[in-house]
Amino acid sequence: MSAYTRAYQGLTRGGMPERMVAQLLAEVPAQFGEELSHGLRAWAAEKYSAEPTDTGAIERRKKAKRGAAHAAADWIRRASTKRPTSHQPTEKSG
């Protein structure tokens, strides 16, 4: 069950403290990022898998594209698990 579902049920059925709901909702971006990253890796593995008829050059290009997709998946995972930082706007003097 996803964090979003648990939070929704906790709010609608009652009995779940607001602090716990907030913690569950904070997990949603990380779960989404993890699922998206996993899906991108699976897609890349299927899309850029080596075929028996591929030449060496084609295999190298596919390997490079698969590597780029894996790098993007890693970035998605890292970006979705970062905790947001509060940003205080600087006041302009003048």
C-alpha positions in Angstrom: 0.0 0.0 0.0 1.4 3.4 -0.9 2.1 6.2 1.5 -0.6 8.3 -0.1 -3.2 5.5 0.4 -2.3 5.0 4.0 -2.4 8.8 4.7 -5.8 9.1 2.9 -7.3 6.2 4.9 -5.8 7.6 8.1 -7.5 10.9 7.5 -10.9 9.6 6.3 -11.2 6.8 8.8 -9.7 8.8 11.6 -7.4 7.7 14.3 -4.2 8.7 12.7 -2.4 11.8 14.1 -1.8 14.7 11.8 2.0 14.4 12.3 2.0 10.8 11.1 -0.1 11.8 8.1 2.4 14.5 7.3 5.3 12.0 7.5 3.5 9.6 5.2 2.8 12.3 2.7 6.5 13.3 2.8 7.3 9.7 1.5 5.1 10.1 -1.6 7.7 11.8 -3.8 10.4 9.3 -2.9 8.1 6.4 -3.7 7.1 7.9 -7.0 10.8 8.6 -7.9 11.7 5.0 -7.0 8.9 3.6 -9.2 9.7 5.9 -12.1 13.4 5.1 -11.8 12.7 1.4 -11.8 10.4 1.7 -14.8 13.0 3.7 -16.8 15.7 1.1 -16.1 13.3 -1.7 -17.3 12.3 0.2 -20.4 16.0 0.9 -21.3 17.0 -2.7 -20.8 14.2 -3.8 -23.1 14.6 -1.0 -25.7 18.4 -1.2 -25.9 19.1 -4.9 -25.5 21.6 -6.4 -27.9 20.2 -8.4 -30.8 22.0 -11.3 -32.5 22.2 -9.3 -35.7 23.7 -6.2 -34.2 27.1 -5.1 -35.3 29.7 -4.0 -32.8 29.0 -0.4 -33.5 25.3 -0.8 -33.0 25.9 -2.7 -29.7 28.2 0.2 -28.5 25.5 2.8 -29.4 22.8 0.8 -27.6 25.1 0.4 -24.6 25.7 4.1 -24.5 22.0 4.9 -24.7 21.2 2.3 -22.0 23.9 3.9 -19.8 22.4 7.4 -20.4 18.9 6.1 -19.4 20.4 4.5 -16.3 22.1 7.7 -15.4 18.8 9.6 -15.8 17.1 6.9 -13.6 19.7 7.5 -10.9 19.2 11.2 -11.1 15.5 10.8 -10.7 16.0 8.6 -7.6 18.4 11.1 -6.0 16.2 14.1 -6.9 13.1 12.6 -5.5 14.6 11.6 -2.2 16.2 15.0 -1.4 14.6 16.8 1.5 13.4 20.2 0.5 15.3 23.1 2.1 13.6 26.2 3.1 14.7 29.2 1.2 14.6 32.6 2.8 14.4 35.4 0.2 17.0 38.0 0.6 15.8 41.5 1.2 17.0 44.1 -1.1 18.3 47.2 0.6 17.8 50.5 -1.1 
